[in-house]
Amino acid sequence: MAKTLYVGNLPWSTTPEELTAIFSDFGEVISSRIIREKDTNRSRGFGFVEVPDEAAEIMISELDGKEFNGRPLTVNEAKPRQ
């Protein structure tokens, strides 16, 4: 099984590849994506990373609050869409 992690407070210039690189230091990354504005295609400052269940808690504890390009990341388990 896999879990999806929410990653907030990202710099606008962050790419999905950079997001994968940050998280892959702590385990396997299945996929990553940056959420963008529909009209402008500009980053909205957050994204999602899909990881195996066993890696999720480690990644949350290691990366939540960690500084990335001058900004402290917010990392937690994503809530299901309503």
N, C-alpha and C positions, 0 to 999 in steps of 0.2 A: 504494500500500500504506500501511498504518497500523501504528503501534507503540503499545503500551500501556505507560504509565509508572506505576510504583508511587510513591505519595506518602505518606510516613510522618511521624509525630510531629506530626500535625495537632491543633490545639485542638479540644475536643469540640464546640464551637459552629459549626465550619466547615460551610458549605453547599456543594452542588455548584456553585452560581452563583459563589461566592467562589473556588472552586478553578479554575473556568474563567477568571475574571478575572485571577488570578495568572499563569496560563500564557499567556493570549492576548496579553500584552505581548511575547512572544517568538515568536509564530507562531499558526497556526490550531489551534483545539481542536475536534476532532470530537465528543467527548463527555467527560463527567466524572461520577464517582459516588463517594459516601462509603459505606463499608461500615458497616453497623449491626448491633447485637445483635438476634437474632430475637425474644427474649422482651420486651426493654424498649424496643427501637427507638432505643437510645442509640448514638451514634457510637462506633466502635471505635478512632478516632484515626488511621485511614488510609483511603486511597482510590486511585482509578485515573483516569488521564486518557489518552484516546486521541487521538493526534496523527499528522500525516503523517510518514513516514519522515525526510524532510529536516529537519524541525523538532526531532526527538527529541534528538539530541546537543546542539544549542544549548540546549534547555530544561534538560537534565540539567546541563550545565556552568554555566549561569546560576543555577539554582534550588537545586541540592543544597547544603545548608548555609545557605541564605539564611534570615534570620529572618522569620517570619510570626506576628503577634500574640504576640510574646515567645518563640516556639519555633523552633529551627533545623529546617528541613525536611530530610527524607531523600528524595531523588529519584533513581530509577534505573529501568532497563528492567525491566518485570515479568517474572517467571519463569512459564513455562507451568504450568497446574495439573497435578497428577499424579494 
